[in-house]
Structures are given as C-alpha cells and as structure tokens.
Amino acid sequence: MPVHEAHFRFTTTHAERIYRAIAPELSDEVNPRSTTQCWLDGTDTLVLKVEAQDTSALRAALNMYLRLVNVADEMQGLV
C-alpha cells in the first residue's frame, strides 16, 4: 500500500521551544493510520515529518500538528 508523506521545515529562533511544546503529543500517537516524527536540525530549524496510509489520515494528522506548531509559535510572542 502506498505511503503518503509530508515534510515541513520551520526556521525560527524558537525552534527548540516549539519542539518541547509539541513533544508530548508525539509520544502519544492516536491514529494508527499515520505516524509523525519531529526533530531539531541545528538550533533554529524544526523538522516535521508525517506519513500516512491514505490522504484522509495525512490531512487529519497535518491539521493537528500544523495547528500545534502554529499555536506554540504564537505563544512565543506573548511570553
């Protein structure tokens, strides 16, 4: 069965803080049809990789993780 995947690279001075904010969600995968990995590439780049069995599962996972990254980034402006 083909695997659908998406890779995102976020370059920001808050990469490490964003990673720490979303890390608990990464260890608690809720959808058996998708897997998500996230890591830091250097000090200013956060990499997000999502793989899924089908496009619906990919879309659902992307909606969740991109929203989490966005909220964590917006919170940096308030801190």
Backbone bond lengths (Angstrom), bond angles and torsions (degrees), N, CA, C in turn:
res aa  C-N    CA-C-N  psi(-1)  N-CA   C-N-CA  omega(-1)  CA-C   N-CA-C  phi
1 M - - - 1.458 - - 1.532 108.73 -
2 P 1.332 117.85 132.84 1.470 120.05 -178.49 1.525 111.68 -66.65
3 V 1.302 113.98 145.46 1.458 120.36 177.55 1.522 108.10 -104.80
4 H 1.308 115.27 133.04 1.463 121.52 176.57 1.523 106.65 -99.24
5 E 1.320 116.61 139.11 1.451 118.30 -179.39 1.522 111.64 -144.94
6 A 1.333 113.42 156.63 1.461 121.26 177.59 1.515 107.95 -139.59
7 H 1.329 116.13 140.57 1.467 122.95 178.21 1.528 107.66 -123.81
8 F 1.320 115.71 134.23 1.459 121.25 176.06 1.512 108.68 -128.68
9 R 1.323 115.65 141.85 1.468 122.36 175.51 1.530 106.94 -124.10
10 F 1.321 115.48 119.30 1.456 121.52 179.75 1.529 107.55 -109.06
11 T 1.305 116.93 118.79 1.450 121.22 177.87 1.523 108.12 -101.85
12 T 1.327 115.45 116.74 1.451 122.06 -177.20 1.518 109.50 -158.93
13 T 1.293 116.28 153.09 1.462 119.79 176.18 1.522 111.57 -70.99
14 H 1.330 117.44 -11.43 1.472 122.51 -179.31 1.527 112.53 -101.04
15 A 1.315 118.30 17.09 1.471 121.18 -174.01 1.532 112.18 -55.15
16 E 1.322 117.18 -46.10 1.464 119.41 -177.97 1.518 111.89 -65.42
17 R 1.318 117.88 -40.50 1.471 121.21 178.83 1.525 111.05 -65.56
18 I 1.312 116.87 -41.40 1.463 120.44 178.42 1.520 110.07 -64.19
19 Y 1.326 116.38 -43.15 1.464 120.32 177.84 1.529 110.81 -58.37
20 R 1.325 117.14 -47.48 1.468 120.02 179.61 1.521 111.56 -62.88
21 A 1.321 117.03 -32.31 1.467 120.36 -179.62 1.527 112.35 -70.39
22 I 1.327 117.60 -36.10 1.467 119.14 -176.75 1.532 113.05 -97.38
23 A 1.331 118.14 -9.10 1.470 121.67 -178.06 1.529 113.71 -55.01
24 P 1.332 120.17 -41.08 1.470 118.37 179.07 1.534 113.14 -60.61
25 E 1.311 117.49 -32.57 1.461 120.73 178.54 1.523 111.42 -69.42
26 L 1.320 117.21 -30.59 1.463 121.40 -178.70 1.518 111.84 -68.26
27 S 1.321 116.93 -32.45 1.464 120.01 -178.64 1.521 112.46 -81.73
28 D 1.316 117.21 -5.68 1.461 121.57 -176.16 1.523 110.23 -121.62
29 E 1.333 117.07 60.48 1.465 121.64 -179.09 1.529 109.36 -61.27
30 V 1.314 116.34 129.38 1.460 120.16 -176.95 1.526 113.08 -107.63
31 N 1.303 117.78 -18.24 1.461 120.87 -177.81 1.529 109.55 -109.80
32 P 1.329 117.68 116.12 1.467 118.85 -179.18 1.529 113.51 -70.19
33 R 1.329 117.72 -9.55 1.462 121.15 -178.89 1.519 113.21 -91.45
34 S 1.341 117.02 -1.56 1.464 119.23 179.16 1.520 110.46 -143.02
35 T 1.325 114.84 155.31 1.465 121.49 174.26 1.525 108.02 -132.04
36 T 1.313 114.72 147.52 1.460 120.35 -177.93 1.513 109.38 -131.34
37 Q 1.314 115.34 136.42 1.463 122.01 174.63 1.522 107.84 -126.55
38 C 1.314 114.58 146.75 1.459 119.84 178.63 1.520 107.32 -145.28
39 W 1.338 115.70 138.70 1.455 119.36 179.09 1.521 109.33 -154.62
40 L 1.317 114.11 165.61 1.463 121.01 177.06 1.516 108.90 -95.34
41 D 1.305 115.57 137.41 1.462 122.36 175.01 1.518 106.15 -117.14
42 G 1.313 116.00 94.39 1.458 120.53 -173.08 1.521 109.46 81.38
43 T 1.307 115.76 -158.83 1.465 119.43 -177.00 1.523 113.21 -95.91
44 D 1.337 116.86 -12.72 1.463 117.87 -173.73 1.527 114.45 -127.68
45 T 1.327 118.48 14.80 1.464 119.92 -179.35 1.522 110.67 -131.36
46 L 1.308 114.95 125.86 1.459 123.13 175.84 1.522 107.15 -105.04
47 V 1.327 116.74 129.28 1.458 121.71 -179.69 1.521 108.34 -111.90
48 L 1.319 116.23 131.16 1.457 122.85 178.58 1.522 107.98 -121.93
49 K 1.333 116.09 126.69 1.464 121.56 179.29 1.523 107.97 -126.41
50 V 1.327 115.62 125.27 1.457 121.34 179.57 1.523 108.21 -123.52
51 E 1.336 116.51 129.11 1.457 122.54 175.30 1.514 108.19 -120.75
52 A 1.332 116.36 143.83 1.456 120.16 -179.72 1.523 110.65 -147.30
53 Q 1.319 115.24 158.07 1.462 121.10 179.93 1.527 111.90 -75.15
54 D 1.324 116.67 -27.02 1.461 120.32 -178.51 1.526 109.33 -146.95
55 T 1.315 115.48 167.10 1.473 119.55 -175.08 1.528 112.48 -67.96
56 S 1.317 117.83 -30.59 1.474 119.70 178.21 1.520 110.91 -65.75
57 A 1.311 116.49 -42.67 1.464 120.34 178.39 1.527 110.57 -67.26
58 L 1.326 117.27 -37.58 1.458 121.29 177.28 1.524 110.47 -62.99
59 R 1.314 116.96 -46.35 1.459 121.27 179.47 1.524 111.17 -60.45
60 A 1.322 117.12 -44.52 1.465 120.72 -178.89 1.535 110.92 -62.73
61 A 1.317 116.35 -45.63 1.466 119.83 -179.90 1.528 111.07 -65.28
62 L 1.325 116.75 -42.42 1.464 119.87 178.82 1.524 111.64 -63.09
63 N 1.319 117.00 -42.09 1.464 119.69 177.60 1.520 110.74 -56.05
64 M 1.327 116.61 -45.31 1.456 120.15 -177.18 1.529 111.56 -68.05
65 Y 1.328 117.51 -52.40 1.461 119.67 -173.99 1.521 112.96 -72.18
66 L 1.301 118.61 -36.02 1.471 119.30 176.64 1.528 110.56 -67.12
67 R 1.322 116.70 -35.41 1.463 119.49 176.08 1.530 110.27 -65.78
68 L 1.338 117.13 -42.85 1.465 120.16 178.71 1.531 111.60 -61.65
69 V 1.317 117.16 -43.82 1.464 120.83 178.32 1.527 109.94 -62.57
70 N 1.320 117.01 -43.46 1.457 121.00 -179.49 1.530 111.38 -62.99
71 V 1.310 117.82 -45.32 1.463 120.91 -179.83 1.524 110.27 -64.85
72 A 1.329 117.26 -44.31 1.465 120.13 179.45 1.528 110.61 -61.22
73 D 1.325 117.26 -38.82 1.458 120.70 178.52 1.530 110.96 -67.77
74 E 1.319 116.87 -43.19 1.476 119.88 178.96 1.526 111.88 -63.28
75 M 1.319 117.00 -33.92 1.458 120.50 -179.84 1.526 111.16 -66.36
76 Q 1.316 118.03 -26.09 1.465 120.60 178.96 1.517 111.16 -63.55
77 G 1.339 116.10 -29.92 1.464 120.05 177.81 1.523 113.01 -72.75
78 L 1.329 116.06 -20.60 1.455 120.07 -178.85 1.523 113.05 -93.82
79 V 1.323 115.76 -17.58 1.469 119.63 -176.32 1.507 109.85 -82.89
